[in-house]
Amino acid sequence: MVTTLPARIPVLNIHAYRSGSAAEKKAFVETFGGALEKYGFVSIEGHGIDMGLIRNVYGLLKELFALPVDQKRAYVMGKGGERGYTAFGTEHAKDSKVPDLKEFWHVGQELPSDHRLAGAYTPNVWPTELPAFKAQTMSLYRSLEEVSATMLHALADYFGLPQNTYSDMIVGGNSILRAIHYPPVVGDVPVGAIRAAAHEDINLITILCEATDGGLELLTHDGEWVAVEALSGQLVVDSGDMLSRITNGQIPSTTHRVVNPPDGGNKERYSLPFFVHPYKDCNLEILERFTSAENPAKFPPILADDFLTQRLEEIGLLKKQ
Protein backbone atom coordinates (compact mmCIF):
# COMPACT_ATOMS: atom_id res chain seq x y z
CA MET A 1 0.00 0.00 0.00
CA VAL A 2 1.27 3.49 -0.84
CA THR A 3 0.16 6.68 0.88
CA THR A 4 1.28 10.28 0.62
CA LEU A 5 3.75 11.80 3.01
CA PRO A 6 3.37 15.52 3.74
CA ALA A 7 1.65 15.01 7.11
CA ARG A 8 4.40 12.70 8.29
CA ILE A 9 7.74 14.18 7.38
CA PRO A 10 8.58 17.74 8.47
CA VAL A 11 9.46 20.47 6.00
CA LEU A 12 12.07 22.68 7.68
CA ASN A 13 13.57 26.01 6.73
CA ILE A 14 17.33 25.76 7.24
CA HIS A 15 17.57 29.56 7.33
CA ALA A 16 16.25 29.26 10.90
CA TYR A 17 19.39 27.31 11.82
CA ARG A 18 21.80 29.56 9.96
CA SER A 19 20.40 32.96 10.94
CA GLY A 20 17.48 32.51 13.33
CA SER A 21 17.18 33.24 17.03
CA ALA A 22 18.48 30.81 19.62
CA ALA A 23 14.96 29.43 20.03
CA GLU A 24 14.50 29.02 16.25
CA LYS A 25 17.87 27.30 15.93
CA LYS A 26 17.04 24.95 18.81
CA ALA A 27 13.67 24.10 17.25
CA PHE A 28 15.31 23.34 13.91
CA VAL A 29 17.91 21.07 15.51
CA GLU A 30 15.33 19.12 17.49
CA THR A 31 12.98 18.67 14.55
CA PHE A 32 15.70 17.91 12.00
CA GLY A 33 17.46 15.35 14.19
CA GLY A 34 14.16 13.88 15.35
CA ALA A 35 12.92 13.44 11.77
CA LEU A 36 16.09 11.63 10.73
CA GLU A 37 15.94 9.48 13.85
CA LYS A 38 12.28 8.56 13.32
CA TYR A 39 11.99 8.41 9.53
CA GLY A 40 15.46 8.76 8.00
CA PHE A 41 13.95 11.45 5.74
CA VAL A 42 13.25 15.20 6.03
CA SER A 43 12.48 18.02 3.56
CA ILE A 44 14.48 21.27 3.58
CA GLU A 45 13.70 24.70 2.18
CA GLY A 46 15.44 28.07 2.55
CA HIS A 47 18.72 26.40 1.55
CA GLY A 48 19.84 29.22 -0.72
CA ILE A 49 20.72 27.05 -3.72
CA ASP A 50 19.81 28.81 -6.95
CA MET A 51 16.84 26.97 -8.46
CA GLY A 52 17.82 28.42 -11.83
CA LEU A 53 21.11 26.51 -11.52
CA ILE A 54 19.24 23.27 -10.85
CA ARG A 55 17.01 23.88 -13.89
CA ASN A 56 20.09 24.61 -16.03
CA VAL A 57 21.70 21.34 -14.97
CA TYR A 58 18.53 19.42 -15.80
CA GLY A 59 18.52 21.03 -19.23
CA LEU A 60 22.09 19.86 -19.80
CA LEU A 61 21.21 16.36 -18.62
CA LYS A 62 18.51 16.07 -21.26
CA GLU A 63 21.12 16.91 -23.89
CA LEU A 64 23.66 14.55 -22.33
CA PHE A 65 21.48 11.47 -22.15
CA ALA A 66 20.06 12.13 -25.62
CA LEU A 67 23.54 11.48 -27.08
CA PRO A 68 24.01 8.22 -29.00
CA VAL A 69 24.89 5.28 -26.76
CA ASP A 70 28.35 4.89 -28.32
CA GLN A 71 29.18 8.49 -27.53
CA LYS A 72 28.03 8.09 -23.93
CA ARG A 73 29.98 4.85 -23.50
CA ALA A 74 33.16 6.71 -24.40
CA TYR A 75 32.82 8.38 -20.98
CA VAL A 76 32.78 5.22 -18.85
CA MET A 77 35.62 5.92 -16.39
CA GLY A 78 37.18 4.34 -13.31
CA LYS A 79 36.14 1.31 -11.33
CA GLY A 80 32.59 0.87 -10.15
CA GLY A 81 31.20 3.82 -12.09
CA GLU A 82 33.28 6.25 -10.03
CA ARG A 83 33.13 8.99 -12.62
CA GLY A 84 31.45 9.66 -15.92
CA TYR A 85 28.84 7.44 -17.52
CA THR A 86 27.23 4.21 -16.30
CA ALA A 87 25.05 2.52 -18.89
CA PHE A 88 21.39 1.56 -18.62
CA GLY A 89 20.78 -1.69 -16.76
CA THR A 90 24.20 -1.85 -15.05
CA GLU A 91 23.33 -1.21 -11.39
CA HIS A 92 21.02 -3.31 -9.25
CA ALA A 93 19.88 -3.02 -5.64
CA LYS A 94 21.83 -4.92 -2.98
CA ASP A 95 19.40 -7.83 -2.69
CA SER A 96 18.09 -7.78 -6.26
CA LYS A 97 19.35 -9.72 -9.26
CA VAL A 98 17.29 -7.58 -11.66
CA PRO A 99 18.98 -4.41 -12.98
CA ASP A 100 17.45 -1.00 -12.37
CA LEU A 101 15.88 0.79 -15.33
CA LYS A 102 18.23 3.77 -15.36
CA GLU A 103 21.48 5.23 -16.65
CA PHE A 104 23.54 7.84 -14.84
CA TRP A 105 26.56 10.11 -14.77
CA HIS A 106 28.83 10.75 -11.77
CA VAL A 107 30.54 14.03 -10.94
CA GLY A 108 32.96 13.71 -8.02
CA GLN A 109 35.30 15.62 -5.78
CA GLU A 110 37.98 17.90 -7.21
CA LEU A 111 40.82 18.95 -4.90
CA PRO A 112 43.70 21.41 -5.20
CA SER A 113 47.10 19.94 -6.03
CA ASP A 114 48.44 20.62 -2.52
CA HIS A 115 45.60 18.81 -0.73
CA ARG A 116 46.69 15.66 1.14
CA LEU A 117 44.14 13.64 -0.87
CA ALA A 118 45.06 15.12 -4.26
CA GLY A 119 45.19 12.19 -6.67
CA ALA A 120 43.26 9.90 -4.31
CA TYR A 121 40.08 10.01 -6.38
CA THR A 122 39.50 9.15 -10.01
CA PRO A 123 39.49 12.41 -12.05
CA ASN A 124 36.20 13.67 -13.41
CA VAL A 125 35.49 13.31 -17.09
CA TRP A 126 33.60 16.01 -18.97
CA PRO A 127 31.50 15.58 -22.11
CA THR A 128 33.08 17.61 -24.90
CA GLU A 129 29.65 17.83 -26.57
CA LEU A 130 28.42 20.02 -23.69
CA PRO A 131 30.99 22.76 -22.92
CA ALA A 132 28.86 24.25 -20.09
CA PHE A 133 28.48 20.94 -18.27
CA LYS A 134 31.56 21.18 -16.03
CA ALA A 135 30.94 24.68 -14.71
CA GLN A 136 27.25 24.11 -14.07
CA THR A 137 27.52 20.72 -12.37
CA MET A 138 30.52 21.72 -10.24
CA SER A 139 28.70 24.86 -9.12
CA LEU A 140 25.78 22.70 -8.00
CA TYR A 141 28.19 20.22 -6.40
CA ARG A 142 29.80 22.94 -4.26
CA SER A 143 26.43 24.39 -3.27
CA LEU A 144 25.17 20.98 -2.13
CA GLU A 145 28.45 20.27 -0.36
CA GLU A 146 28.10 23.50 1.61
CA VAL A 147 24.50 22.88 2.68
CA SER A 148 25.32 19.27 3.62
CA ALA A 149 27.97 20.53 6.06
CA THR A 150 25.34 22.79 7.67
CA MET A 151 22.99 19.85 8.08
CA LEU A 152 25.74 17.78 9.67
CA HIS A 153 26.44 20.65 12.08
CA ALA A 154 22.79 20.55 13.10
CA LEU A 155 22.89 16.79 13.57
CA ALA A 156 25.94 17.05 15.83
CA ASP A 157 24.08 19.70 17.84
CA TYR A 158 21.13 17.31 18.14
CA PHE A 159 23.34 14.67 19.73
CA GLY A 160 25.22 17.15 21.93
CA LEU A 161 28.50 16.54 20.10
CA PRO A 162 31.14 19.07 19.00
CA GLN A 163 29.60 20.82 16.01
CA ASN A 164 32.27 19.68 13.53
CA THR A 165 32.05 16.00 14.52
CA TYR A 166 30.36 14.94 11.29
CA SER A 167 31.16 17.87 8.99
CA ASP A 168 34.91 17.28 9.41
CA MET A 169 34.38 13.81 7.94
CA ILE A 170 33.33 15.27 4.57
CA VAL A 171 36.13 17.82 4.12
CA GLY A 172 37.81 16.60 0.94
CA GLY A 173 35.27 13.80 0.99
CA ASN A 174 34.36 11.40 -1.78
CA SER A 175 30.90 12.91 -2.32
CA ILE A 176 29.14 12.23 -5.61
CA LEU A 177 26.62 14.20 -7.63
CA ARG A 178 24.70 11.56 -9.54
CA ALA A 179 22.72 12.70 -12.59
CA ILE A 180 20.13 10.01 -13.31
CA HIS A 181 18.02 9.41 -16.39
CA TYR A 182 15.08 7.03 -16.19
CA PRO A 183 13.85 6.48 -19.76
CA PRO A 184 10.19 5.71 -20.48
CA VAL A 185 9.44 2.10 -19.54
CA VAL A 186 8.67 0.53 -22.91
CA GLY A 187 9.01 -2.86 -24.56
CA ASP A 188 10.03 -6.02 -22.78
CA VAL A 189 11.66 -5.43 -19.40
CA PRO A 190 12.84 -8.12 -16.96
CA VAL A 191 10.17 -9.41 -14.63
CA GLY A 192 10.15 -7.32 -11.46
CA ALA A 193 12.38 -4.59 -12.88
CA ILE A 194 11.65 -1.05 -11.72
CA ARG A 195 13.44 2.26 -12.05
CA ALA A 196 15.29 1.81 -8.75
CA ALA A 197 14.60 -1.27 -6.65
CA ALA A 198 14.26 -1.03 -2.88
CA HIS A 199 17.60 -0.06 -1.35
CA GLU A 200 19.41 1.97 1.29
CA ASP A 201 22.02 4.58 0.41
CA ILE A 202 25.65 3.81 1.21
CA ASN A 203 26.78 7.23 2.41
CA LEU A 204 26.19 9.59 5.37
CA ILE A 205 23.28 11.61 4.00
CA THR A 206 21.81 12.09 0.55
CA ILE A 207 20.40 15.39 -0.68
CA LEU A 208 17.82 15.06 -3.46
CA CYS A 209 17.07 18.04 -5.65
CA GLU A 210 13.49 18.09 -6.88
CA ALA A 211 13.13 15.50 -9.64
CA THR A 212 11.36 16.12 -12.94
CA ASP A 213 8.63 13.58 -12.13
CA GLY A 214 7.29 11.48 -9.25
CA GLY A 215 8.04 7.92 -8.28
CA LEU A 216 10.16 8.13 -5.10
CA GLU A 217 8.78 6.09 -2.19
CA LEU A 218 10.14 5.23 1.26
CA LEU A 219 9.35 2.25 3.47
CA THR A 220 8.12 3.17 6.95
CA HIS A 221 8.91 1.18 10.08
CA ASP A 222 5.35 -0.17 9.80
CA GLY A 223 6.13 -1.71 6.43
CA GLU A 224 4.16 0.86 4.44
CA TRP A 225 5.41 2.45 1.21
CA VAL A 226 4.96 6.22 1.28
CA ALA A 227 5.30 8.56 -1.70
CA VAL A 228 7.67 11.48 -1.09
CA GLU A 229 8.90 14.15 -3.47
CA ALA A 230 10.72 17.45 -3.19
CA LEU A 231 8.31 20.24 -4.05
CA SER A 232 9.49 23.31 -5.91
CA GLY A 233 12.33 24.95 -3.99
CA GLN A 234 12.78 22.04 -1.58
CA LEU A 235 15.46 19.42 -1.01
CA VAL A 236 14.70 15.96 0.33
CA VAL A 237 17.34 14.60 2.72
CA ASP A 238 17.75 10.96 3.72
CA SER A 239 20.21 9.15 5.95
CA GLY A 240 22.44 6.36 4.68
CA ASP A 241 24.28 3.29 5.88
CA MET A 242 27.42 5.12 7.00
CA LEU A 243 25.49 7.50 9.25
CA SER A 244 23.45 4.63 10.65
CA ARG A 245 26.67 2.74 11.31
CA ILE A 246 28.50 5.52 13.20
CA THR A 247 25.40 6.24 15.32
CA ASN A 248 25.13 2.53 16.20
CA GLY A 249 21.81 2.32 14.41
CA GLN A 250 20.19 5.25 16.22
CA ILE A 251 19.69 6.97 12.86
CA PRO A 252 18.10 4.49 10.43
CA SER A 253 19.19 3.97 6.86
CA THR A 254 15.71 4.08 5.38
CA THR A 255 14.71 1.79 2.54
CA HIS A 256 13.42 3.62 -0.53
CA ARG A 257 12.75 2.98 -4.22
CA VAL A 258 11.71 4.66 -7.47
CA VAL A 259 8.69 2.95 -9.00
CA ASN A 260 7.72 2.74 -12.63
CA PRO A 261 5.36 5.41 -13.98
CA PRO A 262 1.64 4.69 -13.88
CA ASP A 263 -0.35 3.79 -16.97
CA GLY A 264 -0.90 6.87 -19.06
CA GLY A 265 2.04 8.68 -17.45
CA ASN A 266 4.93 6.83 -19.03
CA LYS A 267 7.50 9.56 -19.51
CA GLU A 268 11.19 9.92 -18.77
CA ARG A 269 12.39 11.07 -15.35
CA TYR A 270 15.55 12.90 -14.30
CA SER A 271 16.86 13.27 -10.77
CA LEU A 272 19.91 14.75 -9.05
CA PRO A 273 20.88 13.06 -5.78
CA PHE A 274 24.02 14.27 -4.01
CA PHE A 275 25.61 11.44 -2.03
CA VAL A 276 27.55 12.91 0.90
CA HIS A 277 30.58 10.71 1.60
CA PRO A 278 33.47 10.98 4.06
CA TYR A 279 37.04 11.24 2.85
CA LYS A 280 38.27 7.81 1.82
CA ASP A 281 40.51 7.04 4.86
CA CYS A 282 37.94 8.27 7.39
CA ASN A 283 37.41 5.74 10.18
CA LEU A 284 33.73 4.85 10.49
CA GLU A 285 33.92 4.15 14.20
CA ILE A 286 30.97 4.29 16.57
CA LEU A 287 31.34 7.10 19.09
CA GLU A 288 30.99 6.37 22.81
CA ARG A 289 27.91 8.63 22.80
CA PHE A 290 26.01 5.82 21.08
CA THR A 291 27.10 2.81 23.14
CA SER A 292 26.46 1.51 26.63
CA ALA A 293 26.51 -1.76 28.54
CA GLU A 294 22.92 -2.31 27.44
CA ASN A 295 23.62 -1.15 23.88
CA PRO A 296 27.10 -2.30 22.83
CA ALA A 297 28.65 -1.43 19.48
CA LYS A 298 26.86 -3.28 16.70
CA PHE A 299 29.54 -2.70 14.05
CA PRO A 300 33.36 -2.88 14.06
CA PRO A 301 35.40 0.11 12.82
CA ILE A 302 36.01 0.23 9.07
CA LEU A 303 37.54 2.78 6.71
CA ALA A 304 35.05 4.61 4.52
CA ASP A 305 36.70 3.45 1.30
CA ASP A 306 36.63 -0.20 2.38
CA PHE A 307 32.96 0.05 3.29
CA LEU A 308 32.17 1.74 -0.02
CA THR A 309 33.99 -1.02 -1.91
CA GLN A 310 31.96 -3.70 -0.13
CA ARG A 311 28.70 -2.02 -1.03
CA LEU A 312 29.66 -1.35 -4.67
CA GLU A 313 30.35 -5.06 -5.03
CA GLU A 314 26.92 -5.83 -3.59
CA ILE A 315 25.11 -3.61 -6.12
CA GLY A 316 27.01 -4.83 -9.16
CA LEU A 317 29.19 -1.81 -9.87
CA LEU A 318 32.35 -3.65 -8.82
CA LYS A 319 33.31 -7.27 -9.33
CA LYS A 320 33.94 -9.10 -6.07
CA GLN A 321 37.60 -9.73 -5.39
N, C-alpha and C positions, 0 to 999 in steps of 0.2 A: 504494500500500500504506500502511496506517495501523497504527502500533504505539502502545504506551503509553509514557509518558515518565518515570515516577518515578526510574528508575535513571540517567537522563541529566542531568536538570536539578536542581541542588542546592536543597534547602529550608534556608534560613538563618534564624536567630533574630536579628533586628536589635537585640534587647536587649544582645547581646554587643558590638555596636559602641557603643551608647549608654552602657552601664554596666559593661562587662566589663573584665578585666585588659588590660594592654598586649598580651599574647600573643593573647587572645581577639579584641581589636579588630583586630589585624594579620591574624589568620586570616579574620575576616569580610571585611575589605577585599580580600584576595587572592582569596577564593572568589567574592565578589560581582562584582568587576570581571572576573575570569576567566570567569565564567558569561555575563556580558553580551558579553564579547569573543568567546567561542566560539559561543554559542547566540543571544544577543540576548534571552534569557528567563531568569528566575530566580523562585523562590517564596520569600516572606517570611512569617515568623510572629513573634510577640512584638512586634508593631507598636503595641499599646496602643489601637487603635481599638475602640470599644465594638461588639461584634457585635450587641447589642440595637438599636443605632442603625441598623446596616445592615439588620436585619430590619424595623425600623419603616419605613425608606425603601422597601423592597421592597413592604411592605403598601400604602403610599401609591401606589406606581406601579401596582399592580393596579387601584386605584380610578381613577387618572388615565386609564389607557389604556382602561378600560371605558366612559369617557364617550362619548356620541355623536360621530361624526366632525365634525359641524358645530360642536359645542362645542370640540373640540380644535383645529379649524382657526382658531378665533378667536384662538388664541395663537401663530400663526405670526408671528415678529418678526425684523426685521433682515435683512441680506443674508446669503445662504449659510447659513441656519439657525443664525445666531449665538446666538440665544436662543429659548427657548420651544419650540414644537412643529414637528417636521418629519414630514410625512405618509408613510404606507406607500408604498414603491416610488419614493421620490424620489432617494435616493443610490445610486450605483453605484461599484464599484471603479475605480481609475485606468484599467486596460486592459480594462474590461468595458463592453459596451453594454447589458447586462441589469441591471435594477435589483435591489438587494438586497431580501429579503423581511423588512423591518423598518420600524418607526416609532420615533421617539425624541424626547427632550426635553433641551434644553441649559440647564444652570445655569452661569453664568459669574462672573467676578471682580466683586466689589463693593469700591470704594475710598472712603476718607474724602474729604470735599469739598476738603481742603487738599492732597491727594496730587497730584503733578505730572501724573499720568495720569488724574485725575478727569475724567470725560466722554469719555475716549478709547474706551471700550468701550460697545457697545449695552447699555442697562439690561436687567436681568432682568425677566421677566414671570412672575407667580405666578397659579396657577389659583384663582379665588375659590371654586370648589367644594370645595377642600381647604385649609382654613385652617392646618393644621399643616405644609403642604408646605414653605414657605419656611424655617422654623426648622430642620426636620429635615434638609433637603438642604444648607443652608448649614453646619450643624454638621458634616456628613459632608465637605463640601468643605474646610473648614478643617482637619479632621483629616488628610485625604489630602494637603493642601498641606504640612502640617508634616512628615509622614513622607517626602514626596518630597524635601524639602530635606535631610533626613538622608541619604537614599540618594545624593543628588548630592554631599554632603560626602564620603561613602565613595568615590565614583567619582573625585573629585579626588585623594583620598589614594592611590588605586590608581595613578594616573598621576604621582604626585609633584608635583602642582600645589598652589598655595595653596587651602586647604580651601573657600573661598567662590567659587572660580572659576565653578562651574556654578550653585550655589544663588543667587548674586547675580542671575543671569539671570532667575530666576522671581519675584523680589520685585515685586509689583504685576503679575505676568504674566497673560497671557491664557489661563490654564488653564480647562478645561471639564470639568464633571461631566456625562457623557452617560448618561441613563437610557434603556435600550433595551428595546423590547418586540418579540419575535419571535412573531407569532401562529402557531397550528397551520397547517401547510402543507396546505391543502385546495383542492379545485377545480382549475381550469386555471391553471397558472403558466407563465410564459415558459420556453421550452426553455433549460436550463442555469442557471436561477435558483436560488440558494441563499440562506440567511439572511444571510451576509456573504461575498462573493466574495473570493478571494485578494487581499491587499493588504498594504501597509506603513503604519504610522502616520506622521502628519506631524510630530509633536512631538518633544520630547526623550526623555521616558520616559512610558509609560502604566502606571497602576496599576489592576489589575482586581480588584474585590471578587468573592468567590465568587458565581458565577451560580446561578440556580435550577435549571439543567439543563445537561447536557453539550453538546458540539458544537464546542468550540474546538480547532483543530489548527494546528500550526506546521510549516513546511517546513524541513527540515534542509539543511545544505550538501551532503548526499548525495542530495538530491532526494526525500526520504522524508517523508510527512506523518505527524506524531506528535500523538496526542491529549494535551492538557494542560488541567487544570482546577485551580482553587484549591479545596483541601479546606477543611473547616470551620475557621475561624480563620486562614486563610492569605490572602495577597494574591499575585497573579501580576504580575510586572513585566516589561515588554518595552521595548526601545529603538526609537526612531523615527528618521525621516529627518533631523531637525534634529541629533540627537546624532551620528548617523553622519557627517553633513556636517562638523560642527565638530571631529570626531576624524579627519578625512580618510579615513573609511572603516574605521578600526581597530575601532570598534564597529559591527556590522552592524545594519541595519534589517530585522528578520526578517519574512519573508512569513508571514502567518497567515490563517485563514478560520474561519467558523462554518458547519458543514455542516447540512443538513436532518436532522430526527430520523429514526431508523430505523423501519421498518415495525413497527407495534404500539406505538410510543412517541411518537406524534404529539401532543405537547402544547406549550403555549406556553412561551416561555423569556424570562426577564428577566435583564439584566446591567447592571452599573454600572462602566464604565471611567472613569477620571479621566485626562484628557489633559493632561500637564504642559507648558505652553507658556512661552516667554520673554515678557517685556514686548514690546510691539509694535514699538518702535524699537530693539530689541536687534540688534546687528550679529553675524550668524552668520558669523564669520571663523575660519578654521582657525588654531589656535595653532602657534607654531614647534615646540612639543613633538612635533607630529605630521608634520612635514615634514623632508625632507633632500634632498640632491642626487639620491639614488637614488629618493626618494619625494616628488616635488614635489606642491604643492597641487593636488588634483583638482577643486576647486570655487572659484569666485570668491566674494568676500564678498557678502552680501545681507541686507537687513533682515528680521527675523522676519515682519513683517506682509506684506511683499511675497512671501516664500516661501509663507506660508499662503494668500494669494490665488491664487497659481499652482496650488497643489494643490487648492483648493476648486473651481477651474474644471475641473480634470482629473476630479474625481469627481462633477461635475454639480450641486453645490450653489451655484455661481455661474455666470452666463453669461459666456463669454469676451468681453473687451473688444475 
